[in-house]
Every structure is written in structure tokens, then in C-alpha cells.
């Protein structure tokens, strides 16, 4: 026999939908920003800048919804963890949107000079980071701590690829000082993508807290020994 629906259930459903919409927009911003860089299309970079406000407005709306739920419904236990996690996740998604804007701004600067090299690893990093964001939000909506853990584990792959990009670009700068400005610009793009993956990892950690009631940030070893759950690497 199914449990009767409570008034808060519909409100939590709307909150989930808003978060998914916000995350979907952030994913699209990442893809558009990197496509603009790869294809050297300034119009795509400008589109990212134009769409920034929509994510910011959703962030404000979600915060207000969470505060209203806390004040009026006085949630307990699982509902309370869900709402407080939603507030933190919304902040991480907003930062992801900001980082996509940073990539778009860097793209506009890079397009003023000839292309340094064909881009292969940066688009790969972008796809990996997008997938992490998508899966982290799916883990949140589905209360899936295993998927959340999987997101966390993939952060190291992005870090390794970012290190590879950095080393390659450093070689360009050492061989030809005339490439320094363009190489630094691409290094910063890689750094922004690495930070996006960190924020996806943060979301994964929040999902594990929401589902298990266990905080794994900052004291990973203690929690791992007590519960058998290792902490997520690379969270920012």
C-alpha cells in the first residue's frame, strides 16, 4: 500500500524540476562555450554571455523555494537533508554556469589571434565535465548514492587530462614565446573545466550526505574507516 501524498511532496517535486532545469542550462552553457572555442565562432561565445542571467535567476528562485519550505513546513530527517542539499547544489550549479561564462569570455579573447593548435583534449574534458554534472543531478533526483560516488571517482580523470593539457601548452610556450598569450588562455580554459568537474564532485558528495546522512568532506579518512565509504577525491 502506497503512502498518502503529503503537501510537501508536490513542492519537493517542483524543487527537483527547477534544479534539473538549472543543471540542463548549465550543461548547455558548457557545450556552447567549448564549441565556440573549438569552431572559432564568436557568436556562440556571445550566446553564452547572453544566457547567463537565466541561470542566476533560477538560483535565486531555488534558494527562495528552499527557505520557504524550511520556514513553513519545518521539515525533518530526509526532507530536511534534501532541502539543505538542494540549496548547496544550486550554488554549485550557479558556479558551473559562471565558469562556462569565463570560458566564453576567454574564447572571445583567443579569437583575436590565430589558432595555436587544433583542440582535442579540451573538448574531451568538456564532455567529461558535462557528463559528471548530468550524472550528479540524476543521482540527486534519484537519491542514488552509488551514481554519486561514481561521479566523484571520475574527477581524477579530468584532473589528469588537465595536467596533460598544461604540459603540452607549456612546451609550446618554451619553444616559442610568441605563443605565451594564447597558451595561457587555453590553460585557463582547462582550469575552468577542471573546476566544473570539482563542482560536480561537490554535488556528488552532497548526494551521499542526503542519502546516507554522512558528511564525507574534509574528514574523508575517519568516515571511510567508520562506514567503509571512501570519500570523493578532488572535491572543491
Beta strands, then each sheet from edge to edge (+ up, - down):
end
